[in-house]
Amino acid sequence: MFGKGANMAGMMKKVQKLQSDMAALQEELKTRTIEVSTGGGVVNVEMTGEKRVLSIKIDPSAVDPEDVEMLEDLVKAAVNEAITKVDDMMATEMGKLTGGLNLPPGMF
């Protein structure tokens, strides 16, 4: 009977450590930044791990008053790519902690 209780206590300690490690990692990832560019580098977006846009830089050559739609598309594409890269970074780093536990998305 003590064997099962000891195993459960050990497992609970591991789960608590995992939760603590994951919380620390989430805080650390919030401070990281991702940079992406589109249109051959004419639009650049810098974003935090919290998905906050820090900067958008647009090369003057991308500004064509006759084709504003193209510039809008480049900005949209850069922001969406930055969001995808932040999500990928988070998944990769969290995967290192969980080590193949196959936890459901959003569990931690």
N, CA, C and O of each residue as an XYZ file, in Angstrom:
432
protein
N       0.834     -1.195      0.000
C       0.000      0.000      0.000
C       0.870      1.248      0.000
O       0.536      2.229     -0.663
N       1.995      1.228      0.740
C       2.855      2.409      0.763
C       3.481      2.656     -0.601
O       3.762      3.801     -0.953
N       3.700      1.605     -1.369
C       4.309      1.733     -2.686
C       3.492      2.624     -3.604
O       4.041      3.489     -4.287
N       2.180      2.419     -3.624
C       1.313      3.234     -4.480
C       1.281      4.675     -4.002
O       1.304      5.599     -4.815
N       1.227      4.877     -2.696
C       1.201      6.227     -2.138
C       2.500      6.967     -2.411
O       2.491      8.158     -2.723
N       3.619      6.255     -2.292
C       4.921      6.874     -2.550
C       5.055      7.231     -4.030
O       5.592      8.283     -4.376
N       4.562      6.346     -4.898
C       4.608      6.637     -6.338
C       3.761      7.852     -6.677
O       4.156      8.686     -7.492
N       2.595      7.949     -6.048
C       1.702      9.078     -6.307
C       2.334     10.375     -5.805
O       2.264     11.402     -6.480
N       2.942     10.330     -4.637
C       3.598     11.525     -4.089
C       4.755     11.955     -4.986
O       4.936     13.145     -5.241
N       5.526     10.999     -5.457
C       6.633     11.313     -6.361
C       6.128     11.901     -7.665
O       6.711     12.843     -8.201
N       5.038     11.338     -8.173
C       4.475     11.845     -9.418
C       3.944     13.272     -9.229
O       4.102     14.118    -10.109
N       3.323     13.527     -8.092
C       2.801     14.867     -7.826
C       3.933     15.891     -7.748
O       3.787     17.021     -8.214
N       5.062     15.491     -7.155
C       6.214     16.393     -7.087
C       6.725     16.706     -8.492
O       7.088     17.844     -8.791
N       6.749     15.678     -9.353
C       7.201     15.889    -10.728
C       6.255     16.822    -11.484
O       6.699     17.687    -12.238
N       4.955     16.642    -11.278
C       3.968     17.495    -11.928
C       4.110     18.938    -11.442
O       4.039     19.873    -12.240
N       4.310     19.118    -10.137
C       4.486     20.471     -9.598
C       5.742     21.124    -10.164
O       5.723     22.308    -10.498
N       6.833     20.368    -10.276
C       8.068     20.912    -10.839
C       7.850     21.273    -12.306
O       8.300     22.324    -12.762
N       7.164     20.405    -13.043
C       6.875     20.678    -14.440
C       6.056     21.965    -14.574
O       6.349     22.795    -15.434
N       5.049     22.133    -13.746
C       4.232     23.342    -13.782
C       5.079     24.574    -13.487
O       4.943     25.601    -14.153
N       5.941     24.473    -12.504
C       6.820     25.581    -12.142
C       7.784     25.913    -13.270
O       7.981     27.081    -13.606
N       8.388     24.873    -13.856
C       9.317     25.075    -14.975
C       8.606     25.694    -16.173
O       9.152     26.573    -16.840
N       7.393     25.236    -16.441
C       6.646     25.761    -17.576
C       6.260     27.225    -17.356
O       6.317     28.025    -18.290
N       5.877     27.575    -16.153
C       5.536     28.970    -15.857
C       6.759     29.866    -16.036
O       6.660     30.963    -16.586
N       7.907     29.391    -15.569
C       9.140     30.169    -15.722
C       9.497     30.316    -17.204
O       9.904     31.392    -17.643
N       9.346     29.244    -17.961
C       9.649     29.291    -19.384
C       8.701     30.239    -20.112
O       9.132     30.999    -20.980
N       7.427     30.201    -19.772
C       6.462     31.103    -20.402
C       6.843     32.560    -20.155
O       6.754     33.387    -21.063
N       7.264     32.875    -18.943
C       7.690     34.243    -18.637
C       8.932     34.619    -19.439
O       9.043     35.740    -19.936
N       9.864     33.677    -19.563
C      11.094     33.945    -20.311
C      10.788     34.131    -21.793
O      11.362     35.009    -22.437
N       9.887     33.315    -22.339
C       9.556     33.409    -23.755
C       8.866     34.728    -24.089
O       8.974     35.214    -25.214
N       8.168     35.300    -23.137
C       7.511     36.589    -23.363
C       8.526     37.681    -23.686
O       8.200     38.651    -24.370
N       9.750     37.526    -23.197
C      10.766     38.558    -23.410
C      11.525     38.365    -24.722
O      12.242     39.268    -25.154
N      11.381     37.218    -25.355
C      12.052     36.974    -26.633
C      11.344     37.733    -27.746
O      10.159     38.054    -27.647
N      12.094     38.012    -28.804
C      11.496     38.672    -29.951
C      11.724     37.847    -31.213
O      12.699     37.105    -31.332
N      10.812     37.999    -32.131
C      10.864     37.356    -33.436
C      10.877     38.471    -34.474
O      10.147     39.454    -34.344
N      11.704     38.320    -35.504
C      11.724     39.284    -36.599
C      11.465     38.544    -37.899
O      12.062     37.498    -38.155
N      10.577     39.085    -38.716
C      10.292     38.508    -40.027
C      10.233     39.626    -41.065
O      10.015     40.795    -40.748
N      10.434     39.221    -42.309
C      10.301     40.193    -43.392
C       9.556     39.557    -44.551
O       9.572     38.339    -44.731
N       8.902     40.405    -45.335
C       8.185     39.954    -46.522
C       8.558     40.862    -47.685
O       9.163     41.920    -47.514
N       8.176     40.412    -48.864
C       8.426     41.216    -50.052
C       9.900     41.439    -50.321
O      10.297     42.508    -50.786
N      10.713     40.433    -50.031
C      12.142     40.576    -50.256
C      12.802     41.547    -49.302
O      13.836     42.136    -49.616
N      12.198     41.713    -48.133
C      12.787     42.571    -47.109
C      12.249     43.985    -47.080
O      12.781     44.826    -46.354
N      11.202     44.274    -47.853
C      10.681     45.643    -47.855
C       9.769     45.927    -46.664
O       9.572     47.086    -46.298
N       9.210     44.874    -46.054
C       8.402     45.035    -44.838
C       8.996     44.124    -43.775
O       9.138     42.919    -43.983
N       9.343     44.716    -42.623
C       9.911     43.966    -41.502
C       9.049     44.175    -40.261
O       8.634     45.293    -39.952
N       8.790     43.077    -39.560
C       7.990     43.128    -38.335
C       8.786     42.488    -37.219
O       9.369     41.418    -37.390
N       8.806     43.156    -36.068
C       9.416     42.605    -34.855
C       8.297     42.424    -33.836
O       7.521     43.346    -33.582
N       8.220     41.205    -33.244
C       7.135     40.862    -32.334
C       7.688     40.156    -31.105
O       8.673     39.422    -31.192
N       7.050     40.382    -29.955
C       7.453     39.710    -28.722
C       6.796     38.342    -28.638
O       5.904     38.014    -29.421
N       7.254     37.549    -27.674
C       6.654     36.248    -27.410
C       5.224     36.359    -26.906
O       4.515     35.356    -26.822
N       4.800     37.562    -26.571
C       3.417     37.807    -26.166
C       2.550     38.241    -27.349
O       1.393     38.626    -27.182
N       3.133     38.170    -28.543
C       2.454     38.556    -29.778
C       2.115     40.044    -29.805
O       1.066     40.448    -30.306
N       3.012     40.841    -29.263
C       2.872     42.295    -29.331
C       3.846     42.796    -30.387
O       5.028     42.453    -30.361
N       3.359     43.592    -31.299
C       4.209     44.141    -32.352
C       5.058     45.254    -31.755
O       4.537     46.237    -31.228
N       6.387     45.083    -31.846
C       7.310     46.109    -31.353
C       7.595     47.149    -32.427
O       7.690     48.345    -32.150
N       7.730     46.662    -33.670
C       8.005     47.607    -34.748
C       7.585     47.035    -36.089
O       7.568     45.823    -36.302
N       7.248     47.950    -36.983
C       7.009     47.636    -38.385
C       7.836     48.643    -39.172
O       7.682     49.855    -39.024
N       8.711     48.112    -40.006
C       9.546     48.974    -40.838
C       9.203     48.698    -42.298
O       9.134     47.549    -42.732
N       8.991     49.782    -43.044
C       8.621     49.669    -44.441
C       9.623     50.444    -45.277
O       9.832     51.641    -45.079
N      10.236     49.740    -46.213
C      11.164     50.388    -47.140
C      10.360     51.346    -48.023
O       9.301     50.980    -48.534
N      10.856     52.558    -48.200
C      10.119     53.529    -49.026
C       9.785     53.025    -50.430
O       8.820     53.491    -51.036
N      10.572     52.080    -50.955
C      10.289     51.564    -52.297
C       8.975     50.782    -52.346
O       8.417     50.571    -53.423
N       8.477     50.349    -51.171
C       7.224     49.593    -51.116
C       6.007     50.500    -51.108
O       4.876     50.029    -51.231
N       6.234     51.798    -50.964
C       5.130     52.745    -50.872
C       4.796     53.256    -52.274
O       5.481     54.118    -52.823
N       3.742     52.706    -52.823
C       3.273     53.107    -54.147
C       1.827     53.579    -53.985
O       0.932     52.769    -53.743
N       1.600     54.882    -54.117
C       0.243     55.393    -53.931
C      -0.775     54.749    -54.881
O      -1.976     54.764    -54.615
N      -0.292     54.195    -55.972
C      -1.185     53.554    -56.930
C      -1.505     52.107    -56.536
O      -2.415     51.497    -57.099
N      -0.762     51.560    -55.575
C      -0.955     50.153    -55.198
C      -0.826     49.979    -53.683
O       0.024     49.224    -53.210
N      -1.656     50.666    -52.943
C      -1.654     50.562    -51.483
C      -2.013     49.149    -51.042
O      -1.538     48.673    -50.011
N      -2.844     48.491    -51.817
C      -3.287     47.135    -51.478
C      -2.103     46.176    -51.357
O      -2.101     45.318    -50.474
N      -1.103     46.303    -52.221
C       0.064     45.430    -52.153
C       0.807     45.638    -50.822
O       1.223     44.671    -50.183
N       0.968     46.887    -50.415
C       1.645     47.176    -49.152
C       0.847     46.617    -47.985
O       1.418     46.050    -47.054
N      -0.450     46.774    -48.030
C      -1.305     46.206    -46.975
C      -1.130     44.695    -46.891
O      -1.052     44.136    -45.797
N      -1.067     44.035    -48.041
C      -0.881     42.583    -48.074
C       0.476     42.180    -47.494
O       0.579     41.188    -46.772
N       1.512     42.952    -47.814
C       2.850     42.651    -47.279
C       2.886     42.796    -45.766
O       3.482     41.971    -45.074
N       2.248     43.845    -45.250
C       2.214     44.050    -43.791
C       1.431     42.927    -43.129
O       1.865     42.370    -42.120
N       0.287     42.599    -43.692
C      -0.535     41.513    -43.142
C       0.235     40.198    -43.145
O       0.210     39.461    -42.159
N       0.911     39.903    -44.237
C       1.681     38.661    -44.337
C       2.810     38.623    -43.312
O       3.062     37.581    -42.707
N       3.487     39.743    -43.113
C       4.586     39.792    -42.149
C       4.079     39.590    -40.724
O       4.685     38.852    -39.947
N       2.978     40.238    -40.382
C       2.418     40.088    -39.034
C       1.965     38.644    -38.811
O       2.241     38.061    -37.762
N       1.275     38.073    -39.786
C       0.814     36.691    -39.640
C       1.977     35.712    -39.533
O       1.912     34.755    -38.762
N       3.041     35.944    -40.302
C       4.213     35.075    -40.214
C       4.875     35.196    -38.846
O       5.332     34.201    -38.284
N       4.927     36.413    -38.311
C       5.515     36.610    -36.982
C       4.700     35.860    -35.926
O       5.274     35.237    -35.033
N       3.386     35.912    -36.018
C       2.524     35.188    -35.075
C       2.792     33.691    -35.161
O       2.903     33.018    -34.137
N       2.896     33.173    -36.374
C       3.183     31.750    -36.567
C       4.525     31.380    -35.955
O       4.648     30.337    -35.313
N       5.535     32.230    -36.148
C       6.857     31.942    -35.589
C       6.839     31.978    -34.061
O       7.519     31.177    -33.420
N       6.074     32.892    -33.471
C       5.955     32.926    -32.006
C       5.296     31.631    -31.524
O       5.760     31.015    -30.564
N       4.217     31.221    -32.189
C       3.541     29.971    -31.811
C       4.488     28.775    -31.924
O       4.511     27.911    -31.047
N       5.263     28.729    -33.000
C       6.221     27.637    -33.190
C       7.292     27.645    -32.103
O       7.661     26.592    -31.582
N       7.789     28.836    -31.761
C       8.806     28.963    -30.718
C       8.260     28.442    -29.389
O       8.935     27.693    -28.682
N       7.027     28.846    -29.056
C       6.410     28.408    -27.799
C       6.236     26.888    -27.786
O       6.548     26.236    -26.790
N       5.741     26.328    -28.881
C       5.510     24.881    -28.944
C       6.824     24.116    -28.823
O       6.894     23.106    -28.123
N       7.856     24.591    -29.498
C       9.158     23.924    -29.452
C       9.729     23.942    -28.041
O      10.176     22.914    -27.533
N       9.713     25.104    -27.416
C      10.293     25.226    -26.076
C       9.481     24.453    -25.038
O      10.055     23.826    -24.148
N       8.165     24.493    -25.144
C       7.334     23.729    -24.201
C       7.520     22.235    -24.427
O       7.512     21.454    -23.475
N       7.687     21.837    -25.684
C       7.914     20.430    -26.002
C       9.175     19.898    -25.357
O       9.245     18.728    -24.983
N      10.182     20.767    -25.228
C      11.418     20.358    -24.563
C      11.167     20.025    -23.103
O      11.787     19.114    -22.555
N      10.258     20.762    -22.469
C       9.946     20.502    -21.058
C       9.070     19.273    -20.880
O       9.312     18.451    -19.995
N       8.058     19.150    -21.720
C       7.111     18.051    -21.532
C       7.644     16.741    -22.068
O       7.156     15.676    -21.691
N       8.639     16.798    -22.943
C       9.329     15.602    -23.409
C       8.443     14.492    -23.910
O       8.602     13.341    -23.503
N       7.518     14.810    -24.780
C       6.705     13.760    -25.392
C       5.609     13.216    -24.505
O       5.170     12.082    -24.695
N       5.160     13.993    -23.546
C       4.057     13.521    -22.679
C       2.719     13.507    -23.404
O       1.734     12.986    -22.881
N       2.677     14.082    -24.621
C       1.445     14.148    -25.410
C       0.301     14.793    -24.629
O      -0.814     14.275    -24.577
N       0.611     15.930    -24.028
C      -0.413     16.667    -23.289
C      -1.331     17.356    -24.277
O      -0.890     17.784    -25.344
N      -2.615     17.469    -23.928
C      -3.543     18.174    -24.818
C      -3.134     19.639    -24.954
O      -2.620     20.217    -23.997
N      -3.351     20.258    -26.128
C      -3.003     21.665    -26.298
C      -3.704     22.524    -25.252
O      -4.872     22.305    -24.933
N      -2.984     23.492    -24.729
C      -3.534     24.416    -23.743
C      -3.575     23.887    -22.322
O      -4.081     24.567    -21.429
N      -3.060     22.700    -22.096
C      -3.125     22.141    -20.750
C      -2.263     22.949    -19.775
O      -2.621     23.115    -18.609
N      -1.136     23.443    -20.260
C      -0.267     24.262    -19.418
C      -0.036     25.576    -20.073
O       0.674     26.422    -19.527
